[in-house]
Amino acid sequence: MIKVMWFLKRAPHLSQAEFADWWLNRHAKDIAADQAPYLKRYVIDVRVEDESGLAGKPSTEPEWDGIAEQWFATEADYNAVYARPDRPTRADTLAHTAAFQRLVVREYEQDLGAGS
């Protein structure tokens, strides 16, 4: 299994709420359609807009506004998506983000024991 993590920073013209709406309600559907049948799982993690009631808030704003996690069964499936010269969702991503970065990982789940 190959996992890709995309770190995204919203474009300056978007509020956090607008960015989340674009990503969750429009862009995610386009990604799923574009990457089928290779994409096995797709999770979007959007930054909490107001952390004032949460412990441990950092003194500076985070660099990223969200993370997308994508799972592919094989490296060949990953390459079937990302080696294509046509990337129909790329222009949409560029229009709604100020920056993005990709990290390809292998996931290792830890057993937390029966009491967890």
A tleap script that builds the chain and sets N, CA, C and O, in Angstrom:
source leaprc.protein.ff14SB
mol = sequence {
  NMET ILE LYS VAL MET TRP PHE LEU LYS ARG
  ALA PRO HIE LEU SER GLN ALA GLU PHE ALA
  ASP TRP TRP LEU ASN ARG HIE ALA LYS ASP
  ILE ALA ALA ASP GLN ALA PRO TYR LEU LYS
  ARG TYR VAL ILE ASP VAL ARG VAL GLU ASP
  GLU SER GLY LEU ALA GLY LYS PRO SER THR
  GLU PRO GLU TRP ASP GLY ILE ALA GLU GLN
  TRP PHE ALA THR GLU ALA ASP TYR ASN ALA
  VAL TYR ALA ARG PRO ASP ARG PRO THR ARG
  ALA ASP THR LEU ALA HIE THR ALA ALA PHE
  GLN ARG LEU VAL VAL ARG GLU TYR GLU GLN
  ASP LEU GLY ALA GLY CSER
}
set mol.1.N position { 0.848 -1.177 0.000 }
set mol.1.CA position { 0.000 0.000 0.000 }
set mol.1.C position { 0.893 1.238 0.000 }
set mol.1.O position { 1.837 1.333 0.784 }
set mol.2.N position { 0.591 2.168 -0.871 }
set mol.2.CA position { 1.286 3.456 -0.946 }
set mol.2.C position { 0.316 4.533 -0.475 }
set mol.2.O position { -0.835 4.576 -0.909 }
set mol.3.N position { 0.780 5.384 0.400 }
set mol.3.CA position { -0.054 6.480 0.896 }
set mol.3.C position { 0.610 7.797 0.501 }
set mol.3.O position { 1.821 7.974 0.637 }
set mol.4.N position { -0.219 8.709 0.008 }
set mol.4.CA position { 0.258 10.037 -0.356 }
set mol.4.C position { -0.429 11.037 0.547 }
set mol.4.O position { -1.648 11.010 0.713 }
set mol.5.N position { 0.354 11.906 1.122 }
set mol.5.CA position { -0.189 12.974 1.967 }
set mol.5.C position { 0.102 14.298 1.262 }
set mol.5.O position { 1.246 14.618 0.938 }
set mol.6.N position { -0.965 15.049 1.037 }
set mol.6.CA position { -0.855 16.368 0.425 }
set mol.6.C position { -1.127 17.418 1.496 }
set mol.6.O position { -2.178 17.393 2.136 }
set mol.7.N position { -0.204 18.324 1.690 }
set mol.7.CA position { -0.353 19.435 2.626 }
set mol.7.C position { -0.755 20.655 1.804 }
set mol.7.O position { -0.059 21.017 0.856 }
set mol.8.N position { -1.875 21.293 2.159 }
set mol.8.CA position { -2.389 22.410 1.377 }
set mol.8.C position { -2.527 23.671 2.216 }
set mol.8.O position { -2.952 23.628 3.371 }
set mol.9.N position { -2.161 24.788 1.615 }
set mol.9.CA position { -2.368 26.125 2.176 }
set mol.9.C position { -3.375 26.833 1.284 }
set mol.9.O position { -3.187 26.910 0.070 }
set mol.10.N position { -4.421 27.340 1.870 }
set mol.10.CA position { -5.477 27.977 1.071 }
set mol.10.C position { -4.969 29.246 0.385 }
set mol.10.O position { -4.042 29.900 0.865 }
set mol.11.N position { -5.583 29.572 -0.725 }
set mol.11.CA position { -5.275 30.813 -1.442 }
set mol.11.C position { -5.696 32.002 -0.596 }
set mol.11.O position { -6.665 31.904 0.157 }
set mol.12.N position { -4.992 33.123 -0.702 }
set mol.12.CA position { -5.298 34.292 0.131 }
set mol.12.C position { -6.726 34.824 -0.038 }
set mol.12.O position { -7.264 35.425 0.892 }
set mol.13.N position { -7.342 34.619 -1.190 }
set mol.13.CA position { -8.690 35.150 -1.416 }
set mol.13.C position { -9.783 34.290 -0.774 }
set mol.13.O position { -10.960 34.640 -0.857 }
set mol.14.N position { -9.415 33.169 -0.133 }
set mol.14.CA position { -10.399 32.281 0.485 }
set mol.14.C position { -10.315 32.322 2.007 }
set mol.14.O position { -9.228 32.307 2.583 }
set mol.15.N position { -11.470 32.374 2.641 }
set mol.15.CA position { -11.507 32.194 4.090 }
set mol.15.C position { -11.309 30.710 4.371 }
set mol.15.O position { -11.360 29.890 3.455 }
set mol.16.N position { -11.088 30.367 5.621 }
set mol.16.CA position { -10.937 28.950 5.973 }
set mol.16.C position { -12.219 28.189 5.632 }
set mol.16.O position { -12.154 27.060 5.146 }
set mol.17.N position { -13.370 28.789 5.880 }
set mol.17.CA position { -14.654 28.148 5.584 }
set mol.17.C position { -14.850 27.950 4.080 }
set mol.17.O position { -15.317 26.896 3.649 }
set mol.18.N position { -14.499 28.948 3.291 }
set mol.18.CA position { -14.608 28.826 1.827 }
set mol.18.C position { -13.669 27.751 1.289 }
set mol.18.O position { -14.035 26.981 0.401 }
set mol.19.N position { -12.471 27.707 1.830 }
set mol.19.CA position { -11.495 26.698 1.426 }
set mol.19.C position { -12.017 25.298 1.739 }
set mol.19.O position { -11.937 24.403 0.897 }
set mol.20.N position { -12.546 25.105 2.936 }
set mol.20.CA position { -13.088 23.807 3.329 }
set mol.20.C position { -14.265 23.426 2.432 }
set mol.20.O position { -14.379 22.269 2.026 }
set mol.21.N position { -15.130 24.373 2.121 }
set mol.21.CA position { -16.273 24.098 1.256 }
set mol.21.C position { -15.811 23.664 -0.129 }
set mol.21.O position { -16.304 22.671 -0.665 }
set mol.22.N position { -14.868 24.402 -0.712 }
set mol.22.CA position { -14.320 24.020 -2.023 }
set mol.22.C position { -13.753 22.606 -1.980 }
set mol.22.O position { -14.066 21.775 -2.832 }
set mol.23.N position { -12.922 22.345 -0.987 }
set mol.23.CA position { -12.219 21.071 -0.929 }
set mol.23.C position { -13.172 19.894 -0.687 }
set mol.23.O position { -13.110 18.881 -1.384 }
set mol.24.N position { -14.039 20.038 0.296 }
set mol.24.CA position { -14.912 18.932 0.681 }
set mol.24.C position { -16.074 18.703 -0.282 }
set mol.24.O position { -16.468 17.560 -0.514 }
set mol.25.N position { -16.621 19.771 -0.840 }
set mol.25.CA position { -17.851 19.644 -1.611 }
set mol.25.C position { -17.666 19.681 -3.124 }
set mol.25.O position { -18.579 19.320 -3.866 }
set mol.26.N position { -16.491 20.113 -3.589 }
set mol.26.CA position { -16.278 20.151 -5.038 }
set mol.26.C position { -15.022 19.384 -5.440 }
set mol.26.O position { -15.092 18.450 -6.238 }
set mol.27.N position { -13.894 19.769 -4.898 }
set mol.27.CA position { -12.620 19.202 -5.334 }
set mol.27.C position { -12.513 17.707 -5.030 }
set mol.27.O position { -11.998 16.946 -5.849 }
set mol.28.N position { -12.985 17.290 -3.886 }
set mol.28.CA position { -12.883 15.873 -3.506 }
set mol.28.C position { -13.607 14.980 -4.513 }
set mol.28.O position { -13.114 13.905 -4.852 }
set mol.29.N position { -14.755 15.411 -4.985 }
set mol.29.CA position { -15.500 14.623 -5.974 }
set mol.29.C position { -14.720 14.513 -7.281 }
set mol.29.O position { -14.699 13.456 -7.911 }
set mol.30.N position { -14.080 15.612 -7.685 }
set mol.30.CA position { -13.282 15.591 -8.913 }
set mol.30.C position { -12.068 14.671 -8.770 }
set mol.30.O position { -11.724 13.944 -9.701 }
set mol.31.N position { -11.426 14.704 -7.610 }
set mol.31.CA position { -10.277 13.822 -7.355 }
set mol.31.C position { -10.722 12.363 -7.426 }
set mol.31.O position { -10.077 11.550 -8.087 }
set mol.32.N position { -11.814 12.031 -6.753 }
set mol.32.CA position { -12.301 10.652 -6.743 }
set mol.32.C position { -12.612 10.174 -8.156 }
set mol.32.O position { -12.270 9.049 -8.518 }
set mol.33.N position { -13.253 11.012 -8.948 }
set mol.33.CA position { -13.596 10.628 -10.319 }
set mol.33.C position { -12.348 10.503 -11.189 }
set mol.33.O position { -12.223 9.561 -11.972 }
set mol.34.N position { -11.434 11.446 -11.053 }
set mol.34.CA position { -10.220 11.451 -11.875 }
set mol.34.C position { -9.304 10.272 -11.569 }
set mol.34.O position { -8.648 9.746 -12.468 }
set mol.35.N position { -9.254 9.854 -10.310 }
set mol.35.CA position { -8.286 8.837 -9.907 }
set mol.35.C position { -8.872 7.426 -9.817 }
set mol.35.O position { -8.161 6.481 -9.474 }
set mol.36.N position { -10.144 7.282 -10.119 }
set mol.36.CA position { -10.758 5.948 -10.144 }
set mol.36.C position { -10.178 5.166 -11.322 }
set mol.36.O position { -9.877 5.769 -12.351 }
set mol.37.N position { -10.015 3.889 -11.215 }
set mol.37.CA position { -10.304 2.985 -10.097 }
set mol.37.C position { -9.105 2.765 -9.177 }
set mol.37.O position { -9.127 1.870 -8.333 }
set mol.38.N position { -8.059 3.577 -9.337 }
set mol.38.CA position { -6.804 3.335 -8.620 }
set mol.38.C position { -6.823 3.793 -7.172 }
set mol.38.O position { -6.209 3.161 -6.311 }
set mol.39.N position { -7.518 4.881 -6.897 }
set mol.39.CA position { -7.580 5.439 -5.551 }
set mol.39.C position { -8.445 4.538 -4.675 }
set mol.39.O position { -9.618 4.316 -4.974 }
set mol.40.N position { -7.865 4.020 -3.593 }
set mol.40.CA position { -8.579 3.078 -2.726 }
set mol.40.C position { -9.234 3.751 -1.527 }
set mol.40.O position { -10.259 3.285 -1.032 }
set mol.41.N position { -8.648 4.837 -1.067 }
set mol.41.CA position { -9.191 5.559 0.096 }
set mol.41.C position { -8.734 7.003 -0.001 }
set mol.41.O position { -7.620 7.284 -0.445 }
set mol.42.N position { -9.607 7.923 0.420 }
set mol.42.CA position { -9.294 9.346 0.340 }
set mol.42.C position { -9.871 10.010 1.583 }
set mol.42.O position { -11.080 9.972 1.809 }
set mol.43.N position { -9.010 10.612 2.383 }
set mol.43.CA position { -9.418 11.286 3.619 }
set mol.43.C position { -8.909 12.714 3.566 }
set mol.43.O position { -7.756 12.957 3.209 }
set mol.44.N position { -9.768 13.657 3.922 }
set mol.44.CA position { -9.393 15.066 3.971 }
set mol.44.C position { -9.444 15.524 5.423 }
set mol.44.O position { -10.447 15.330 6.111 }
set mol.45.N position { -8.368 16.126 5.875 }
set mol.45.CA position { -8.278 16.677 7.225 }
set mol.45.C position { -8.167 18.197 7.090 }
set mol.45.O position { -7.165 18.705 6.588 }
set mol.46.N position { -9.195 18.922 7.538 }
set mol.46.CA position { -9.213 20.379 7.436 }
set mol.46.C position { -8.906 20.977 8.802 }
set mol.46.O position { -9.449 20.550 9.821 }
set mol.47.N position { -8.035 21.963 8.803 }
set mol.47.CA position { -7.627 22.635 10.044 }
set mol.47.C position { -8.837 23.224 10.756 }
set mol.47.O position { -9.728 23.789 10.121 }
set mol.48.N position { -8.862 23.088 12.071 }
set mol.48.CA position { -9.905 23.687 12.902 }
set mol.48.C position { -9.720 25.200 12.849 }
set mol.48.O position { -8.628 25.711 13.094 }
set mol.49.N position { -10.790 25.902 12.531 }
set mol.49.CA position { -10.687 27.354 12.346 }
set mol.49.C position { -10.446 28.094 13.657 }
set mol.49.O position { -9.650 29.032 13.699 }
set mol.50.N position { -11.115 27.691 14.713 }
set mol.50.CA position { -10.973 28.370 16.001 }
set mol.50.C position { -10.491 27.368 17.046 }
set mol.50.O position { -11.249 26.515 17.508 }
set mol.51.N position { -9.225 27.488 17.404 }
set mol.51.CA position { -8.632 26.592 18.394 }
set mol.51.C position { -8.612 27.199 19.795 }
set mol.51.O position { -7.994 26.635 20.699 }
set mol.52.N position { -9.266 28.321 19.987 }
set mol.52.CA position { -9.151 29.044 21.254 }
set mol.52.C position { -9.573 28.204 22.458 }
set mol.52.O position { -9.051 28.420 23.552 }
set mol.53.N position { -10.480 27.270 22.301 }
set mol.53.CA position { -10.919 26.437 23.418 }
set mol.53.C position { -10.150 25.136 23.551 }
set mol.53.O position { -10.491 24.301 24.388 }
set mol.54.N position { -9.116 24.948 22.738 }
set mol.54.CA position { -8.347 23.701 22.768 }
set mol.54.C position { -6.991 23.908 23.429 }
set mol.54.O position { -6.317 24.905 23.170 }
set mol.55.N position { -6.597 22.987 24.265 }
set mol.55.CA position { -5.302 23.070 24.953 }
set mol.55.C position { -4.158 22.905 23.971 }
set mol.55.O position { -4.304 22.265 22.930 }
set mol.56.N position { -3.023 23.488 24.312 }
set mol.56.CA position { -1.802 23.297 23.536 }
set mol.56.C position { -1.724 24.087 22.250 }
set mol.56.O position { -0.966 23.716 21.354 }
set mol.57.N position { -2.487 25.173 22.125 }
set mol.57.CA position { -2.456 25.964 20.897 }
set mol.57.C position { -1.077 26.591 20.720 }
set mol.57.O position { -0.569 27.247 21.630 }
set mol.58.N position { -0.464 26.389 19.538 }
set mol.58.CA position { 0.842 26.998 19.287 }
set mol.58.C position { 0.753 28.521 19.236 }
set mol.58.O position { -0.326 29.075 19.027 }
set mol.59.N position { 1.863 29.183 19.425 }
set mol.59.CA position { 1.878 30.647 19.421 }
set mol.59.C position { 1.798 31.231 18.014 }
set mol.59.O position { 1.479 32.409 17.854 }
set mol.60.N position { 2.082 30.428 16.997 }
set mol.60.CA position { 1.996 30.901 15.616 }
set mol.60.C position { 0.971 30.059 14.848 }
set mol.60.O position { 0.655 28.931 15.227 }
set mol.61.N position { 0.472 30.634 13.773 }
set mol.61.CA position { -0.491 29.923 12.935 }
set mol.61.C position { 0.213 28.776 12.203 }
set mol.61.O position { 1.383 28.900 11.840 }
set mol.62.N position { -0.486 27.671 11.987 }
set mol.62.CA position { 0.119 26.564 11.245 }
set mol.62.C position { 0.400 26.964 9.799 }
set mol.62.O position { -0.262 27.836 9.236 }
set mol.63.N position { 1.387 26.313 9.223 }
set mol.63.CA position { 1.751 26.593 7.834 }
set mol.63.C position { 0.689 26.081 6.863 }
set mol.63.O position { 0.488 26.664 5.798 }
set mol.64.N position { 0.011 24.998 7.227 }
set mol.64.CA position { -0.938 24.338 6.334 }
set mol.64.C position { -2.368 24.457 6.853 }
set mol.64.O position { -2.605 24.520 8.060 }
set mol.65.N position { -3.316 24.485 5.916 }
set mol.65.CA position { -4.733 24.550 6.274 }
set mol.65.C position { -5.427 23.201 6.188 }
set mol.65.O position { -6.586 23.071 6.583 }
set mol.66.N position { -4.733 22.204 5.677 }
set mol.66.CA position { -5.320 20.881 5.619 }
set mol.66.C position { -4.390 19.862 5.003 }
set mol.66.O position { -3.361 20.189 4.411 }
set mol.67.N position { -4.791 18.612 5.164 }
set mol.67.CA position { -4.011 17.490 4.644 }
set mol.67.C position { -4.977 16.536 3.944 }
set mol.67.O position { -6.047 16.225 4.468 }
set mol.68.N position { -4.592 16.083 2.767 }
set mol.68.CA position { -5.333 15.022 2.085 }
set mol.68.C position { -4.502 13.754 2.177 }
set mol.68.O position { -3.286 13.775 1.984 }
set mol.69.N position { -5.171 12.654 2.473 }
set mol.69.CA position { -4.514 11.350 2.531 }
set mol.69.C position { -5.118 10.473 1.442 }
set mol.69.O position { -6.335 10.307 1.371 }
set mol.70.N position { -4.262 9.916 0.599 }
set mol.70.CA position { -4.706 9.063 -0.493 }
set mol.70.C position { -3.982 7.731 -0.416 }
set mol.70.O position { -2.766 7.683 -0.230 }
set mol.71.N position { -4.737 6.649 -0.559 }
set mol.71.CA position { -4.158 5.305 -0.524 }
set mol.71.C position { -4.280 4.660 -1.897 }
set mol.71.O position { -5.325 4.732 -2.543 }
set mol.72.N position { -3.194 4.030 -2.330 }
set mol.72.CA position { -3.148 3.261 -3.570 }
set mol.72.C position { -2.622 1.871 -3.231 }
set mol.72.O position { -1.698 1.738 -2.429 }
set mol.73.N position { -3.201 0.840 -3.832 }
set mol.73.CA position { -2.828 -0.535 -3.506 }
set mol.73.C position { -1.385 -0.848 -3.896 }
set mol.73.O position { -0.708 -1.609 -3.204 }
set mol.74.N position { -0.911 -0.270 -4.993 }
set mol.74.CA position { 0.439 -0.573 -5.484 }
set mol.74.C position { 1.102 0.693 -6.017 }
set mol.74.O position { 0.448 1.710 -6.247 }
set mol.75.N position { 2.392 0.606 -6.203 }
set mol.75.CA position { 3.117 1.707 -6.837 }
set mol.75.C position { 2.643 1.897 -8.275 }
set mol.75.O position { 2.591 3.023 -8.769 }
set mol.76.N position { 2.296 0.798 -8.947 }
set mol.76.CA position { 1.782 0.889 -10.316 }
set mol.76.C position { 0.473 1.676 -10.354 }
set mol.76.O position { 0.257 2.466 -11.273 }
set mol.77.N position { -0.404 1.470 -9.369 }
set mol.77.CA position { -1.657 2.231 -9.300 }
set mol.77.C position { -1.376 3.711 -9.068 }
set mol.77.O position { -1.991 4.572 -9.697 }
set mol.78.N position { -0.456 4.001 -8.175 }
set mol.78.CA position { -0.052 5.391 -7.931 }
set mol.78.C position { 0.447 6.028 -9.229 }
set mol.78.O position { 0.032 7.128 -9.595 }
set mol.79.N position { 1.348 5.317 -9.919 }
set mol.79.CA position { 1.917 5.842 -11.159 }
set mol.79.C position { 0.874 5.986 -12.256 }
set mol.79.O position { 0.984 6.878 -13.097 }
set mol.80.N position { -0.135 5.123 -12.262 }
set mol.80.CA position { -1.204 5.228 -13.256 }
set mol.80.C position { -1.935 6.559 -13.128 }
set mol.80.O position { -2.477 7.068 -14.109 }
set mol.81.N position { -1.951 7.114 -11.943 }
set mol.81.CA position { -2.588 8.414 -11.710 }
set mol.81.C position { -1.591 9.548 -11.899 }
set mol.81.O position { -1.847 10.472 -12.673 }
set mol.82.N position { -0.467 9.493 -11.210 }
set mol.82.CA position { 0.424 10.648 -11.146 }
set mol.82.C position { 1.463 10.731 -12.252 }
set mol.82.O position { 2.143 11.751 -12.363 }
set mol.83.N position { 1.611 9.708 -13.066 }
set mol.83.CA position { 2.544 9.785 -14.200 }
set mol.83.C position { 1.845 10.264 -15.472 }
set mol.83.O position { 2.493 10.482 -16.495 }
set mol.84.N position { 0.533 10.426 -15.408 }
set mol.84.CA position { -0.207 10.893 -16.585 }
set mol.84.C position { 0.133 12.348 -16.887 }
set mol.84.O position { 0.263 13.156 -15.967 }
set mol.85.N position { 0.276 12.687 -18.157 }
set mol.85.CA position { 0.535 14.090 -18.502 }
set mol.85.C position { -0.700 14.979 -18.317 }
set mol.85.O position { -0.572 16.180 -18.075 }
set mol.86.N position { -1.890 14.390 -18.430 }
set mol.86.CA position { -3.113 15.168 -18.232 }
set mol.86.C position { -3.509 15.108 -16.761 }
set mol.86.O position { -3.754 14.027 -16.225 }
set mol.87.N position { -3.569 16.233 -16.126 }
set mol.87.CA position { -3.951 16.322 -14.719 }
set mol.87.C position { -5.149 17.268 -14.635 }
set mol.87.O position { -4.967 18.451 -14.347 }
set mol.88.N position { -6.361 16.783 -14.878 }
set mol.88.CA position { -7.520 17.672 -14.949 }
set mol.88.C position { -7.834 18.431 -13.658 }
set mol.88.O position { -8.501 19.464 -13.711 }
set mol.89.N position { -7.381 17.956 -12.523 }
set mol.89.CA position { -7.682 18.653 -11.262 }
set mol.89.C position { -6.592 19.653 -10.871 }
set mol.89.O position { -6.761 20.397 -9.905 }
set mol.90.N position { -5.494 19.680 -11.596 }
set mol.90.CA position { -4.370 20.544 -11.224 }
set mol.90.C position { -4.723 22.036 -11.276 }
set mol.90.O position { -4.397 22.775 -10.347 }
set mol.91.N position { -5.375 22.478 -12.333 }
set mol.91.CA position { -5.719 23.901 -12.448 }
set mol.91.C position { -6.634 24.336 -11.308 }
set mol.91.O position { -6.492 25.436 -10.774 }
set mol.92.N position { -7.569 23.472 -10.942 }
set mol.92.CA position { -8.472 23.769 -9.833 }
set mol.92.C position { -7.692 23.882 -8.522 }
set mol.92.O position { -7.955 24.772 -7.713 }
set mol.93.N position { -6.746 22.992 -8.320 }
set mol.93.CA position { -5.904 23.053 -7.115 }
set mol.93.C position { -5.118 24.356 -7.088 }
set mol.93.O position { -5.082 25.036 -6.062 }
set mol.94.N position { -4.491 24.707 -8.198 }
set mol.94.CA position { -3.689 25.934 -8.253 }
set mol.94.C position { -4.530 27.186 -8.018 }
set mol.94.O position { -4.031 28.163 -7.460 }
set mol.95.N position { -5.786 27.176 -8.428 }
set mol.95.CA position { -6.666 28.336 -8.245 }
set mol.95.C position { -7.127 28.509 -6.811 }
set mol.95.O position { -7.553 29.600 -6.433 }
set mol.96.N position { -7.051 27.457 -5.999 }
set mol.96.CA position { -7.591 27.508 -4.639 }
set mol.96.C position { -6.539 27.343 -3.541 }
set mol.96.O position { -6.873 27.333 -2.356 }
set mol.97.N position { -5.279 27.214 -3.932 }
set mol.97.CA position { -4.221 27.057 -2.937 }
set mol.97.C position { -3.101 28.067 -3.162 }
set mol.97.O position { -2.853 28.501 -4.287 }
set mol.98.N position { -2.434 28.429 -2.079 }
set mol.98.CA position { -1.255 29.281 -2.164 }
set mol.98.C position { 0.004 28.427 -2.228 }
set mol.98.O position { 1.036 28.858 -2.742 }
set mol.99.N position { -0.096 27.206 -1.698 }
set mol.99.CA position { 1.033 26.280 -1.700 }
set mol.99.C position { 0.515 24.883 -1.421 }
set mol.99.O position { -0.523 24.707 -0.782 }
set mol.100.N position { 1.243 23.901 -1.902 }
set mol.100.CA position { 0.950 22.520 -1.537 }
set mol.100.C position { 2.242 21.723 -1.637 }
set mol.100.O position { 3.160 22.067 -2.383 }
set mol.101.N position { 2.280 20.660 -0.871 }
set mol.101.CA position { 3.469 19.813 -0.828 }
set mol.101.C position { 3.030 18.368 -0.687 }
set mol.101.O position { 2.063 18.069 0.013 }
set mol.102.N position { 3.742 17.477 -1.354 }
set mol.102.CA position { 3.411 16.053 -1.350 }
set mol.102.C position { 4.444 15.278 -0.546 }
set mol.102.O position { 5.640 15.563 -0.597 }
set mol.103.N position { 3.954 14.294 0.196 }
set mol.103.CA position { 4.815 13.375 0.933 }
set mol.103.C position { 4.279 11.971 0.683 }
set mol.103.O position { 3.142 11.669 1.046 }
set mol.104.N position { 5.094 11.104 0.062 }
set mol.104.CA position { 4.700 9.718 -0.186 }
set mol.104.C position { 5.260 8.875 0.945 }
set mol.104.O position { 6.454 8.932 1.241 }
set mol.105.N position { 4.391 8.089 1.581 }
set mol.105.CA position { 4.797 7.320 2.763 }
set mol.105.C position { 4.277 5.887 2.678 }
set mol.105.O position { 3.396 5.567 1.879 }
set mol.106.N position { 4.835 5.064 3.503 }
set mol.106.CA position { 4.258 3.752 3.790 }
set mol.106.C position { 3.720 3.848 5.207 }
set mol.106.O position { 4.394 4.354 6.104 }
set mol.107.N position { 2.525 3.370 5.400 }
set mol.107.CA position { 1.839 3.500 6.675 }
set mol.107.C position { 2.089 2.265 7.530 }
set mol.107.O position { 1.980 1.134 7.057 }
set mol.108.N position { 2.421 2.495 8.780 }
set mol.108.CA position { 2.641 1.405 9.752 }
set mol.108.C position { 1.742 1.641 10.946 }
set mol.108.O position { 2.012 2.506 11.779 }
set mol.109.N position { 0.682 0.876 11.025 }
set mol.109.CA position { -0.274 1.046 12.119 }
set mol.109.C position { 0.257 0.342 13.361 }
set mol.109.O position { 0.776 -0.771 13.282 }
set mol.110.N position { 0.124 0.995 14.496 }
set mol.110.CA position { 0.616 0.465 15.761 }
set mol.110.C position { -0.528 -0.128 16.567 }
set mol.110.O position { -1.610 0.454 16.642 }
set mol.111.N position { -0.290 -1.271 17.163 }
set mol.111.CA position { -1.270 -1.906 18.036 }
set mol.111.C position { -1.185 -1.217 19.400 }
set mol.111.O position { -0.138 -1.243 20.048 }
set mol.112.N position { -2.268 -0.614 19.823 }
set mol.112.CA position { -2.289 0.125 21.094 }
set mol.112.C position { -2.738 -0.739 22.256 }
set mol.112.O position { -2.893 -0.248 23.374 }
set mol.113.N position { -2.942 -1.992 22.005 }
set mol.113.CA position { -3.334 -2.911 23.090 }
set mol.113.C position { -4.832 -2.999 23.243 }
set mol.113.O position { -5.580 -2.181 22.707 }
set mol.114.N position { -5.250 -3.988 23.971 }
set mol.114.CA position { -6.676 -4.272 24.153 }
set mol.114.C position { -7.386 -3.231 25.011 }
set mol.114.O position { -8.600 -3.062 24.896 }
set mol.115.N position { -6.641 -2.525 25.876 }
set mol.115.CA position { -7.265 -1.573 26.782 }
set mol.115.C position { -7.543 -0.227 26.176 }
set mol.115.O position { -8.096 0.637 26.856 }
set mol.116.N position { -7.192 -0.008 24.945 }
set mol.116.CA position { -7.365 1.312 24.325 }
set mol.116.C position { -8.695 1.459 23.666 }
set mol.116.O position { -8.991 2.512 23.101 }
savepdb mol mol.pdb
quit
